[in-house]
């Protein structure tokens, strides 16, 4: 009780002498605090509302805070696309917030971020972004146009640069003056102890009062108090870990082994394959990419005539060439570029002529068409096609597109691949994308 009384007296004195006065010399020494997060990350939401908001309330005049909504997103500049950890809606939410900062400044962004995190529609930024813009008196049409346009993409590029330069390992990620602060550390206490210890800062005394009332109100021994504090922080951290598992964090090696295997068998000139890929595979991967082990097998209903060293494709020689261009792209450049190449060829207005689409899409996704063309027309392209043919024939499919999930045929009549995977393979995971339609 004496500790509380002394603290209150000191606080009262400090409030009467310095609280509410504009900073003079101190304004040039504001402490840089960077918050890296994602708009649909539950752990980011908890940390932001409980830690970042309270710290800024107490120490706002002493902080130079920046918010960086990007997190574990991946960017593919060649195809002008961003893939976010929690799906396309998260990318939209991130870019709405960057657009708000760009158009209205930091204060509006800060309040907008709070509002979106507090919203009951937190996992659906297409709703929360609009309702919060109206609440804060901003023009949502401008924000929406920015987020969906080139300006939003350019702003996301800047967020990526900042995020990459910080070498984050997960989100939420906090850095103070360029140094990483563990997300379970009391941010107010950390800043007060390391940067404001020699200043008469009322917020630090308020923070101390709150901390003492939480964990050491009846403690007499300093040693016991420290132990209680350590136990308290450790317990909170463990509860947070149990409640969030991998939310907001990249999958570890152990988790990555639990990815759901999805195999897509198709042909490059098959109209049904094109529709299935663009309308089903692409949005499903956007939403669940961190939980899927996706493989694409471009062979379909082709026939192998090994004695003649020849492959006969359902839609002619052009389709064989398109299939082998894609097989060569995977072999030379790996899955990500192969996936983007396939998507580009399906989206192309020259989709029905792979001799054009294969060439025009190569530079768009950052691959060398000459290498692809040489491979597709040569012996190596033929050998790759033989391997894909063996894979295709091994599943005894009846048509294309043909989708297998963990070795079992997926019935396209379900009409909701993402929902099917969430229900049957990810039901025990706390995945925000599975909670949105």
C-alpha positions as CSV (number, residue, x, y, z in Angstrom):
1,X,0.0,0.0,0.0
2,X,2.9,2.3,0.7
3,X,4.2,1.7,-2.8
4,X,0.9,2.6,-4.3
5,X,0.6,5.8,-2.1
6,X,4.1,6.9,-3.0
7,X,3.5,6.3,-6.6
8,X,0.2,8.3,-6.6
9,X,2.0,11.2,-4.8
10,X,4.8,11.2,-7.4
11,X,2.3,10.9,-10.2
12,X,0.3,13.9,-8.8
13,X,3.4,16.0,-8.6
14,X,4.5,15.1,-12.1
15,X,1.1,15.8,-13.5
16,X,1.0,19.2,-11.9
17,X,4.4,20.1,-13.3
18,X,4.7,18.7,-16.8
19,X,1.6,16.9,-18.0
20,X,-0.2,18.5,-20.9
21,X,2.7,20.8,-21.8
22,X,3.9,20.8,-25.4
23,X,7.3,19.1,-25.9
24,X,10.1,21.5,-26.6
25,X,13.6,19.9,-26.6
26,X,12.0,16.5,-26.3
27,X,10.1,16.8,-29.6
28,X,13.4,16.3,-31.5
29,X,14.1,13.1,-29.6
30,X,10.9,11.1,-30.2
31,X,11.3,7.4,-30.0
32,X,10.8,5.5,-33.3
33,X,8.3,2.6,-32.8
34,X,7.5,0.5,-35.9
35,X,4.5,-2.0,-35.8
36,X,4.5,-4.7,-38.5
37,X,1.2,-6.5,-38.8
38,X,-1.6,-7.9,-41.0
39,X,-5.2,-6.8,-41.0
40,X,-6.7,-10.3,-40.5
41,X,-4.1,-11.7,-38.1
42,X,-5.8,-12.5,-34.8
43,X,-2.6,-12.2,-32.8
44,X,-1.9,-8.8,-34.4
45,X,-5.4,-7.7,-33.4
46,X,-4.9,-8.7,-29.8
47,X,-1.5,-7.2,-29.6
48,X,-2.5,-3.9,-31.3
49,X,-5.6,-3.3,-29.1
50,X,-4.0,-4.3,-25.8
51,X,-0.4,-3.2,-26.2
52,X,0.1,-0.7,-29.0
53,X,-3.0,1.4,-28.2
54,X,-2.3,1.5,-24.4
55,X,1.4,2.4,-25.1
56,X,0.4,5.3,-27.4
57,X,-2.2,6.6,-25.0
58,X,0.4,6.8,-22.2
59,X,3.5,7.8,-24.2
60,X,2.1,9.3,-27.4
61,X,3.9,12.6,-27.1
62,X,7.3,10.9,-26.9
63,X,6.8,8.4,-29.8
64,X,7.3,8.5,-33.5
65,X,5.1,5.6,-34.4
66,X,4.6,4.0,-37.8
67,X,2.2,1.2,-38.8
68,X,3.2,-1.2,-41.6
69,X,0.3,-3.4,-42.7
70,X,2.0,-6.0,-44.8
71,X,3.3,-8.9,-42.7
72,X,3.9,-12.3,-44.3
73,X,2.6,-11.3,-47.7
74,X,4.4,-12.3,-50.9
75,X,4.7,-10.1,-53.9
76,X,5.2,-11.1,-57.5
77,X,6.0,-7.8,-59.3
78,X,6.3,-9.6,-62.7
79,X,2.5,-10.4,-62.6
80,X,1.6,-7.3,-60.6
81,X,0.1,-9.4,-57.8
82,X,0.4,-9.8,-54.0
83,X,-0.5,-12.9,-52.1
84,X,-1.4,-12.4,-48.4
85,X,-1.1,-14.9,-45.6
86,X,-4.8,-14.8,-44.9
87,X,-6.1,-14.4,-48.4
88,X,-7.2,-11.8,-50.8
89,X,-9.4,-10.0,-48.3
90,X,-6.3,-9.4,-46.1
91,X,-4.5,-7.8,-49.1
92,X,-7.5,-5.5,-49.5
93,X,-7.6,-4.6,-45.9
94,X,-3.8,-3.9,-45.8
95,X,-4.1,-1.7,-48.9
96,X,-7.1,0.2,-47.6
97,X,-5.1,1.2,-44.5
98,X,-2.0,2.2,-46.6
99,X,-4.3,4.3,-48.8
100,X,-5.8,6.0,-45.7
101,X,-2.3,7.0,-44.5
102,X,-1.4,8.2,-48.0
103,X,-4.6,10.4,-48.3
104,X,-5.4,11.4,-44.7
105,X,-2.2,11.0,-42.7
106,X,-1.1,8.9,-39.7
107,X,-3.7,9.9,-37.2
108,X,-6.6,8.8,-39.4
109,X,-4.7,5.6,-40.3
110,X,-4.2,4.9,-36.6
111,X,-7.8,5.4,-35.7
112,X,-8.9,3.5,-38.8
113,X,-6.7,0.5,-37.8
114,X,-8.2,0.5,-34.3
115,X,-11.7,0.7,-35.7
116,X,-11.1,-2.2,-38.2
117,X,-9.5,-4.4,-35.4
118,X,-12.4,-3.6,-33.1
119,X,-15.1,-4.3,-35.7
120,X,-17.3,-7.4,-35.4
121,X,-16.4,-7.8,-39.1
122,X,-12.7,-7.8,-38.4
123,X,-12.1,-10.9,-40.6
124,X,-14.0,-9.3,-43.5
125,X,-12.2,-6.0,-44.4
126,X,-14.6,-5.5,-47.4
127,X,-17.2,-4.6,-44.7
128,X,-15.1,-3.2,-41.8
129,X,-13.1,-0.9,-44.1
130,X,-16.3,0.7,-45.4
131,X,-18.0,1.0,-42.0
132,X,-14.9,2.4,-40.3
133,X,-14.3,5.0,-43.1
134,X,-17.9,6.3,-42.6
135,X,-17.4,6.3,-38.8
136,X,-14.2,8.4,-39.1
137,X,-15.6,10.8,-41.7
138,X,-13.5,9.6,-44.7
139,X,-14.5,9.1,-48.3
140,X,-14.7,5.3,-48.7
141,X,-15.0,5.5,-52.5
142,X,-11.6,7.1,-52.7
143,X,-10.1,4.6,-50.3
144,X,-11.6,1.7,-52.2
145,X,-10.5,3.0,-55.6
146,X,-7.0,3.5,-54.3
147,X,-6.8,0.1,-52.6
148,X,-7.9,-1.7,-55.8
149,X,-5.8,0.4,-58.2
150,X,-2.2,1.0,-59.1
151,X,-1.7,3.5,-56.3
152,X,-2.6,0.8,-53.7
153,X,-0.2,-1.6,-55.3
154,X,2.6,1.0,-55.3
155,X,2.0,1.7,-51.6
156,X,2.1,-2.0,-50.9
157,X,5.5,-2.1,-52.6
158,X,6.7,0.5,-50.1
159,X,5.3,-1.5,-47.2
160,X,7.1,-4.6,-48.5
161,X,10.4,-2.7,-48.7
162,X,10.0,-1.6,-45.1
163,X,9.0,-5.1,-43.9
164,X,11.8,-6.8,-45.8
165,X,14.4,-4.4,-44.4
166,X,13.3,-5.3,-40.8
167,X,13.9,-9.0,-41.4
168,X,10.7,-9.9,-39.5
169,X,10.1,-13.6,-38.6
170,X,6.4,-13.4,-37.8
171,X,3.7,-10.9,-36.9
172,X,3.0,-8.9,-34.8
173,X,6.6,-7.6,-34.9
174,X,7.7,-4.5,-33.0
175,X,10.9,-2.6,-33.3
176,X,11.9,0.3,-31.1
177,X,14.7,2.5,-32.5
178,X,15.5,-0.4,-34.9
179,X,15.7,-3.0,-32.2
180,X,13.2,-5.9,-32.0
181,X,11.0,-6.1,-29.0
182,X,9.4,-9.4,-28.1
183,X,5.7,-9.2,-28.6
184,X,5.0,-10.5,-25.1
185,X,7.1,-7.7,-23.5
186,X,5.2,-4.9,-21.9
187,X,5.9,-2.2,-24.5
188,X,5.3,0.8,-22.2
189,X,7.6,-0.6,-19.6
190,X,10.3,-1.4,-22.1
191,X,10.3,2.1,-23.6
192,X,10.2,3.8,-20.2
193,X,13.1,1.7,-18.8
194,X,15.3,1.9,-21.9
195,X,14.5,5.3,-23.4
196,X,12.7,7.5,-20.8
197,X,14.3,6.5,-17.5
198,X,15.9,9.9,-17.0
199,X,12.8,11.9,-17.9
200,X,9.8,12.9,-15.8
201,X,7.2,11.2,-17.9
202,X,3.7,10.8,-16.4
203,X,2.8,7.9,-18.7
204,X,5.7,5.8,-17.3
205,X,4.4,6.4,-13.7
206,X,0.8,5.4,-14.8
207,X,2.2,2.3,-16.5
208,X,4.1,1.4,-13.3
209,X,1.0,1.9,-11.2
210,X,-1.0,-0.4,-13.5
211,X,1.8,-3.0,-13.5
212,X,2.2,-3.0,-9.7
213,X,-1.6,-3.3,-9.2
214,X,-1.7,-6.3,-11.5
215,X,1.2,-8.4,-10.2
216,X,2.6,-7.0,-7.0
217,X,-0.1,-5.2,-5.0
218,X,0.6,-7.2,-1.8
219,X,4.2,-8.1,-2.3
220,X,6.8,-7.1,0.3
221,X,9.9,-8.7,-1.1
222,X,11.5,-7.3,-4.2
223,X,12.7,-10.7,-5.2
224,X,9.2,-12.2,-4.9
225,X,7.8,-9.3,-7.0
226,X,10.3,-10.0,-9.8
227,X,9.4,-13.7,-9.7
228,X,5.7,-13.0,-9.8
229,X,6.2,-10.6,-12.7
230,X,8.2,-13.2,-14.6
231,X,5.5,-15.9,-13.9
232,X,2.8,-13.5,-15.0
233,X,4.4,-12.6,-18.3
234,X,5.3,-16.2,-19.0
235,X,1.7,-17.4,-18.2
236,X,0.2,-14.7,-20.5
237,X,2.6,-15.7,-23.3
238,X,1.8,-19.4,-22.9
239,X,-1.9,-18.7,-23.0
240,X,-1.4,-16.5,-26.1
241,X,0.5,-19.3,-27.8
242,X,-2.2,-21.9,-27.0
243,X,-5.0,-19.6,-28.2
244,X,-3.4,-18.5,-31.5
245,X,-1.2,-21.5,-32.5
246,X,0.2,-20.3,-35.8
247,X,-2.0,-17.3,-36.5
248,X,0.0,-14.5,-38.0
249,X,3.2,-16.6,-38.2
250,X,4.8,-18.3,-41.1
251,X,4.4,-22.1,-40.9
252,X,7.3,-23.9,-39.2
253,X,8.9,-27.0,-40.7
254,X,6.8,-29.2,-38.5
255,X,3.6,-27.4,-39.6
256,X,4.6,-27.3,-43.3
257,X,4.5,-31.2,-43.3
258,X,0.8,-31.0,-42.6
259,X,0.0,-29.1,-45.7
260,X,-3.0,-30.5,-47.7
261,X,-1.9,-32.2,-51.0
262,X,-4.0,-30.9,-53.9
263,X,-3.2,-32.2,-57.4
264,X,-4.8,-30.6,-60.5
265,X,-4.8,-32.6,-63.8
266,X,-5.5,-30.4,-66.9
267,X,-4.7,-29.5,-70.5
268,X,-3.6,-26.0,-71.7
269,X,-6.4,-25.7,-74.4
270,X,-9.2,-27.2,-72.4
271,X,-12.0,-24.7,-71.9
272,X,-13.3,-26.4,-68.8
273,X,-9.7,-26.5,-67.3
274,X,-9.3,-22.8,-67.9
275,X,-12.6,-22.0,-66.1
276,X,-11.8,-24.4,-63.2
277,X,-8.3,-23.0,-62.8
278,X,-9.2,-19.3,-62.8
279,X,-12.4,-19.5,-60.9
280,X,-11.6,-22.3,-58.4
281,X,-7.9,-23.1,-58.1
282,X,-6.7,-19.4,-58.1
283,X,-9.0,-18.1,-55.4
284,X,-8.6,-21.3,-53.3
285,X,-4.8,-20.9,-53.4
286,X,-5.1,-17.2,-52.6
287,X,-7.1,-18.0,-49.5
288,X,-5.2,-21.1,-48.3
289,X,-1.8,-21.0,-50.0
290,X,0.1,-21.4,-46.7
291,X,-1.8,-24.7,-46.0
292,X,-1.7,-26.3,-49.4
293,X,0.8,-28.4,-51.2
294,X,-0.4,-27.7,-54.7
295,X,0.8,-29.5,-57.8
296,X,-0.2,-28.9,-61.4
297,X,0.0,-31.7,-64.1
298,X,-0.5,-30.4,-67.6
299,X,-1.1,-33.5,-69.7
300,X,-4.8,-34.4,-69.6
301,X,-6.2,-36.7,-72.2
302,X,-3.0,-36.9,-74.3
303,X,-1.7,-40.3,-75.6
304,X,1.9,-41.4,-75.6
305,X,3.2,-43.3,-78.6
306,X,6.7,-44.2,-77.4
307,X,7.6,-46.4,-80.3
308,X,7.1,-43.4,-82.6
309,X,8.6,-41.0,-80.0
310,X,5.4,-39.0,-80.3
311,X,2.6,-37.5,-78.0
312,X,-0.9,-37.0,-79.3
313,X,-2.8,-34.3,-77.5
314,X,-6.6,-34.0,-77.5
315,X,-6.6,-30.4,-78.9
316,X,-3.7,-30.9,-81.3
317,X,0.0,-30.1,-81.5
318,X,-0.5,-26.6,-80.1
319,X,-1.8,-28.1,-76.9
320,X,1.2,-30.4,-76.6
321,X,3.5,-27.4,-77.1
322,X,1.6,-25.5,-74.4
323,X,1.7,-28.4,-72.0
324,X,5.5,-28.9,-72.5
325,X,6.2,-25.1,-72.2
326,X,4.6,-25.3,-68.7
327,X,6.3,-28.5,-67.8
328,X,9.6,-26.9,-68.8
329,X,8.8,-23.7,-66.8
330,X,8.4,-25.8,-63.6
331,X,11.6,-27.8,-64.3
332,X,13.7,-24.7,-65.0
333,X,12.2,-22.1,-62.6
334,X,10.3,-24.0,-59.9
335,X,6.7,-24.1,-58.9
336,X,5.9,-20.4,-58.2
337,X,7.0,-19.2,-61.6
338,X,5.3,-22.2,-63.2
339,X,2.1,-21.4,-61.4
340,X,2.1,-17.7,-62.4
341,X,3.1,-18.8,-66.0
342,X,0.1,-21.2,-66.2
343,X,-2.3,-18.5,-64.8
344,X,-1.0,-16.0,-67.3
345,X,-1.5,-18.3,-70.2
346,X,-5.0,-19.1,-69.1
347,X,-5.8,-15.4,-68.7
348,X,-4.3,-14.4,-72.0
349,X,-6.6,-13.2,-74.8
350,X,-4.4,-15.5,-76.9
351,X,-5.2,-18.5,-74.7
352,X,-6.2,-20.7,-77.6
353,X,-2.8,-20.3,-79.3
354,X,0.1,-21.3,-76.9
355,X,2.7,-20.3,-79.5
356,X,1.7,-16.7,-78.7
357,X,0.6,-16.9,-75.1
358,X,3.6,-18.9,-74.0
359,X,5.9,-16.3,-75.4
360,X,4.0,-13.2,-74.2
361,X,3.7,-14.6,-70.7
362,X,7.3,-15.5,-70.2
363,X,8.6,-11.9,-69.6
364,X,5.6,-11.1,-67.5
365,X,6.5,-13.7,-64.9
366,X,10.3,-13.2,-65.3
367,X,11.4,-16.2,-67.3
368,X,13.5,-16.6,-70.4
369,X,11.3,-17.7,-73.3
370,X,14.2,-18.9,-75.4
371,X,15.1,-21.5,-72.7
372,X,11.4,-22.5,-72.4
373,X,10.9,-22.8,-76.2
374,X,14.1,-24.9,-76.6
375,X,13.2,-27.2,-73.8
376,X,9.6,-27.6,-75.0
377,X,10.6,-28.5,-78.5
378,X,13.5,-30.7,-77.5
379,X,14.2,-34.1,-76.0
380,X,14.0,-32.8,-72.4
381,X,10.5,-31.4,-73.0
382,X,9.5,-34.8,-74.3
383,X,10.9,-36.6,-71.2
384,X,9.1,-34.2,-68.9
385,X,5.9,-35.0,-70.7
386,X,6.4,-38.7,-70.3
387,X,6.7,-38.2,-66.5
388,X,3.5,-36.1,-66.4
389,X,1.8,-38.8,-68.5
390,X,2.8,-41.5,-66.0
391,X,1.4,-39.4,-63.2
392,X,-1.8,-38.7,-65.0
393,X,-2.4,-42.3,-66.0
394,X,-1.7,-43.5,-62.5
395,X,-4.8,-41.8,-61.1
396,X,-7.2,-43.4,-63.7
397,X,-9.0,-40.1,-64.3
398,X,-12.0,-40.0,-66.6
399,X,-11.8,-36.4,-67.8
400,X,-10.1,-33.1,-67.2
401,X,-10.1,-31.0,-65.1
402,X,-9.5,-33.6,-62.5
403,X,-8.7,-32.7,-58.9
404,X,-7.3,-35.0,-56.2
405,X,-7.1,-34.0,-52.5
406,X,-4.8,-36.2,-50.4
407,X,-5.1,-38.9,-53.1
408,X,-8.9,-38.8,-53.2
409,X,-11.1,-37.6,-56.1
410,X,-12.7,-34.2,-55.5
411,X,-16.2,-34.0,-56.8
412,X,-16.6,-30.7,-58.6
413,X,-20.3,-30.7,-57.8
414,X,-19.3,-29.5,-54.4
415,X,-18.7,-26.1,-56.1
416,X,-16.6,-24.9,-53.1
417,X,-13.1,-26.2,-53.1
418,X,-11.9,-23.9,-50.3
419,X,-14.9,-24.8,-48.1
420,X,-14.4,-28.5,-48.8
421,X,-10.7,-28.4,-47.8
422,X,-11.5,-26.3,-44.7
423,X,-14.3,-28.6,-43.6
424,X,-12.5,-32.0,-44.3
425,X,-8.8,-31.2,-43.7
426,X,-8.4,-28.0,-41.8
427,X,-11.3,-28.1,-39.3
428,X,-9.1,-28.3,-36.3
429,X,-7.0,-25.3,-37.4
430,X,-7.8,-21.7,-36.5
431,X,-7.7,-20.3,-40.0
432,X,-9.4,-17.0,-40.7
433,X,-9.8,-17.7,-44.4
434,X,-11.9,-20.8,-43.5
435,X,-14.3,-18.5,-41.7
436,X,-15.0,-16.3,-44.7
437,X,-16.9,-17.2,-47.8
